Amino acid sequence: MVLVGRDRELSVLDDLVVAARSGSGGTVLLHGEPGIGKTALLDELVGRSELRTVRACGYESEVELPFATLADLIRPVLDRLVDIPAAQADAITSALGLQRAASLDSASIDVAVVNLLRVVAQNEPLLVVVDDLPWVDTGSQSAILRLARRAVTLPVAVVLAARREDLTASMAQSPCLAVEPLSVDDAAAIIRADAPDAARGNFDFTGWEPVPAGSRPAGASAWGVHDLVGNGWEWTATAFGPFPGFEPMVSYPEYSADFFDGQHYVMKGASPATARELVRRSFRNWFRPNYPYVYATFRTVSRLDR
């Protein structure tokens, strides 16, 4: 899938890959709001760079686990430990819990990791990708940021990603690239491109009445569930409320805040009178359960013995 509206960011990342191929790489730290598209950019870069890649991601549940992210990152290249000094190899294996050590020296581990990846990159340029950097444990983060500072002297491209509000001073020392919201035109283009056509459901004004279940087999799920969109909106048990960071439209402040009353419930899917552009995962409809004039459906389930 082509990323729409990200030419600026991809140009910077492509230049970084070219620099790594020339022997003098560098680092870019992508930062932006949650859900802005940082991970999509990382995925695109990995797919198009054609570089050998090591990749890891920070997890909030593992932020207190020493060297958890580092283990994920360098596991594919541990076979090259034999090519670095024994003391450095011991520092890495001790950090990863592969052997016992009386103590762990963070600086020694950082140096060893940089040297290991330098050796790996001697044969072919290397792409190092780390997502959700603020959730990376302290020990791994120290090694990754040291590599980020040294990458300009190596055939290594380092690309990191973090939420803007979680950036620390040490992270911000890396060259940063802000990932901004898409333009209105680009966002609209994505919605149009991603919207299903009428072959997948009874919507987009192709008719005004429900059709029999299974009439749009192209819209069935992998588990054989029909009519996931179209024919009518489906009730959920979720009370209609604001997403985090919700702000009312200046031109229409009462929409949709007036309905955050605990009496309106979210409906998902689509009806025959739902425009194609609205058929997407993020769109929610809402009504009171006792409202009689709504394209609403219900789903029955039965056991299918095989």
C-alpha positions in Angstrom: 0.0 0.0 0.0 1.3 3.4 -1.0 1.5 5.9 1.9 -0.5 9.0 0.9 0.8 12.4 1.9 4.1 11.2 3.4 6.5 12.2 0.6 8.4 14.6 2.8 9.1 12.0 5.5 9.9 9.2 3.0 12.3 11.4 1.2 14.3 12.0 4.4 14.3 8.3 5.2 15.3 7.4 1.7 18.2 9.8 1.9 19.3 8.1 5.2 19.3 4.7 3.5 21.5 6.2 0.6 23.9 7.6 3.2 24.2 4.2 4.9 24.9 2.5 1.6 27.7 5.0 1.1 29.3 4.1 4.4 28.3 7.1 6.5 24.8 6.5 7.8 22.9 8.4 10.5 19.8 8.6 12.6 16.3 9.9 12.3 13.8 10.0 15.2 10.2 10.2 14.1 8.0 11.9 16.6 4.3 12.7 16.5 1.0 12.2 18.2 -0.4 8.7 18.9 -1.8 7.1 15.8 -0.3 9.7 13.4 1.3 7.1 11.3 4.9 6.6 12.7 4.7 2.8 12.6 3.3 2.9 9.0 6.3 4.9 8.0 8.7 2.4 9.7 6.9 -0.5 7.9 7.2 1.3 4.5 10.9 2.0 5.1 11.7 -1.6 6.0 9.8 -2.8 2.9 11.5 -0.4 0.4 15.0 0.0 1.8 16.3 -3.5 0.7 18.8 -3.3 3.6 19.4 -6.0 6.1 17.2 -5.0 9.0 17.1 -5.5 12.8 14.0 -4.3 14.4 12.5 -4.1 17.9 9.7 -2.3 19.7 9.3 -1.0 23.2 6.4 -2.3 25.3 5.0 -0.6 28.3 4.7 -4.0 30.0 8.4 -4.7 29.6 9.8 -1.3 30.4 11.2 -2.6 33.8 12.7 -5.7 32.2 16.5 -5.1 31.8 17.7 -5.3 28.2 14.4 -6.8 27.0 14.3 -4.7 23.9 18.0 -5.1 23.2 17.5 -8.9 23.2 14.8 -8.6 20.5 17.0 -6.2 18.5 20.2 -8.1 18.3 19.0 -11.7 18.5 19.3 -12.1 14.7 23.0 -11.2 14.8 24.2 -12.9 17.9 26.1 -15.4 15.7 28.6 -12.6 15.1 29.6 -12.4 18.7 32.6 -14.5 17.7 33.9 -11.6 15.6 34.2 -9.1 18.4 36.6 -9.1 21.4 35.8 -11.7 24.0 35.2 -9.1 26.8 32.6 -7.3 24.6 30.9 -10.6 23.8 30.8 -11.4 27.5 29.2 -8.0 28.2 26.4 -8.7 25.8 25.7 -12.2 26.8 25.7 -11.2 30.4 23.3 -8.4 29.7 21.0 -10.8 27.9 21.2 -13.3 30.7 22.9 -15.9 28.6 25.7 -16.2 31.2 26.2 -15.1 34.8 28.1 -12.0 35.6 29.1 -10.5 38.9 28.0 -7.1 37.7 26.8 -5.3 34.6 28.6 -2.2 33.3 26.2 -0.1 31.2 29.0 1.7 29.3 30.7 -1.5 28.4 27.5 -3.0 27.1 26.8 0.1 25.0 30.2 -0.1 23.4 29.9 -3.8 22.8 26.5 -3.4 21.1 27.8 -0.6 18.8 30.9 -2.7 17.9 28.7 -5.8 17.2 26.5 -3.9 14.8 29.6 -2.3 13.2 30.9 -5.7 12.4 27.6 -6.9 11.0 27.4 -3.8 8.8 30.9 -4.4 7.3 29.5 -7.0 5.0 26.3 -5.1 4.1 24.7 -1.8 5.2 22.3 -2.2 8.1 19.0 -0.7 9.0 18.2 -0.5 12.7 14.5 0.2 13.6 13.1 0.8 17.1 9.5 1.8 17.6 8.0 3.2 20.8 11.4 4.3 22.1 10.1 5.7 25.4 8.8 2.3 26.4 12.3 0.7 25.9 13.9 -0.3 29.1 16.7 1.9 30.4 19.6 -0.4 29.6 18.5 -1.1 26.0 17.7 2.6 25.5 21.2 3.6 26.6 22.7 1.2 24.0 20.3 2.2 21.2 21.0 6.0 21.8 24.8 5.4 21.8 24.4 3.6 18.5 22.3 6.5 17.2 25.1 8.9 18.0 27.7 6.8 16.3 25.7 5.8 13.2 27.1 8.7 11.1 30.5 7.0 11.2 29.1 3.6 10.2 27.2 2.1 7.3 24.2 2.0 9.5 20.8 3.8 9.3 19.0 4.1 12.6 15.4 5.0 12.6 13.5 5.5 15.9 10.0 6.5 16.7 8.3 8.0 19.8 5.3 9.9 20.8 6.0 13.6 20.9 4.9 14.1 24.5 7.2 11.2 25.7 10.5 12.6 24.2 13.3 13.0 26.7 16.2 15.3 26.5 18.6 12.4 25.6 16.2 11.2 22.8 15.9 14.7 21.4 19.6 14.9 20.8 19.1 12.7 17.8 18.0 14.4 14.5 14.3 14.6 14.8 11.6 14.5 12.1 8.1 15.6 13.1 5.2 13.5 11.6 2.4 16.0 11.2 -1.3 15.3 10.6 -2.2 14.7 6.9 -3.8 17.5 4.9 -7.6 17.4 4.5 -7.2 16.4 0.8 -4.8 13.6 1.6 -7.0 12.3 4.4 -10.0 12.4 2.1 -8.0 10.5 -0.5 -7.2 7.7 2.0 -10.8 7.4 3.0 -12.0 7.2 -0.6 -9.3 4.6 -1.4 -10.0 2.5 1.6 -13.8 2.6 1.4 -15.4 -0.7 0.3 -17.5 -0.8 -2.8 -21.1 -1.9 -2.9 -20.1 -5.5 -3.7 -19.3 -5.9 -0.1 -22.5 -4.8 1.4 -25.9 -3.1 1.0 -25.0 0.5 1.4 -24.2 3.7 -0.6 -27.8 4.2 -1.8 -27.8 1.2 -4.1 -31.2 0.3 -2.7 -33.5 1.4 0.1 -34.6 -1.9 1.6 -32.7 -4.7 3.4 -31.6 -7.6 1.3 -31.4 -11.3 2.4 -28.4 -12.3 4.5 -25.6 -13.5 2.2 -26.5 -11.4 -0.8 -23.1 -9.8 -0.8 -20.7 -12.8 -0.3 -17.7 -10.6 -1.1 -18.3 -8.9 2.2 -18.2 -12.0 4.4 -15.4 -12.4 6.9 -12.8 -15.1 6.9 -15.1 -16.9 9.4 -18.1 -16.8 7.2 -19.9 -13.9 9.0 -22.1 -12.1 6.5 -23.3 -8.5 6.4 -20.6 -6.9 8.5 -21.5 -3.6 6.8 -24.7 -2.7 5.1 -28.3 -3.7 5.5 -28.5 -1.8 8.8 -26.7 -0.5 11.8 -25.9 -2.9 14.6 -26.2 -2.0 18.2 -23.3 -2.3 20.6 -23.2 -2.1 24.4 -20.9 0.9 24.3 -22.3 4.2 25.5 -21.6 7.0 23.0 -18.8 9.2 24.4 -15.8 11.3 23.4 -12.5 9.9 22.3 -9.4 11.1 24.2 -8.6 14.6 23.2 -12.1 15.3 21.8 -12.8 19.0 21.1 -16.1 20.2 19.7 -16.2 21.8 16.2 -16.1 25.6 16.5 -18.8 26.0 13.9 -21.1 23.4 15.5 -20.1 23.0 19.2 -23.2 21.0 20.2 -22.3 18.3 17.7 -21.8 15.7 19.0 -21.2 16.6 22.7 -24.9 16.9 23.4 -25.2 13.1 22.9 -22.6 12.2 25.5 -25.4 11.6 28.0 -25.2 7.9 28.7 -28.5 7.3 26.9 -27.1 7.0 23.4 -25.3 3.9 22.3 -22.7 3.3 19.6 -23.9 1.6 16.4 -21.5 0.1 13.9 -21.7 -1.0 10.3 -23.8 0.8 7.7 -27.3 1.0 6.4 -28.6 1.1 2.8 -28.6 4.9 3.1 -24.9 5.2 4.3 -22.5 6.9 2.0 -19.5 4.8 0.9 -17.0 7.2 2.5 -18.4 6.6 5.9 -17.9 2.8 5.8 -14.7 2.6 7.9 -13.7 1.3 11.2 -13.4 4.7 12.9 -16.9 5.8 12.1 -19.5 5.5 14.8 -23.3 6.1 14.6 -25.4 6.6 17.7 -29.0 6.5 18.8 -31.2 5.9 21.8 -32.4 2.3 22.1 -36.0 3.4 22.1 -35.7 5.5 18.9 -38.0 3.8 16.4 -36.9 5.5 13.1 -33.5 4.1 12.4 -32.0 1.5 10.1 -31.2 -1.0 12.9 -30.7 -4.7 12.6 -30.0 -7.6 14.9 -27.9 -10.7 14.4 -28.9 -14.3 15.2 -26.4 -17.0 15.9 -26.8 -20.7 15.7 -24.5 -23.7 16.2 -23.3 -25.3 13.0 -22.4 -28.9 13.6 -19.9 -30.3 11.1 
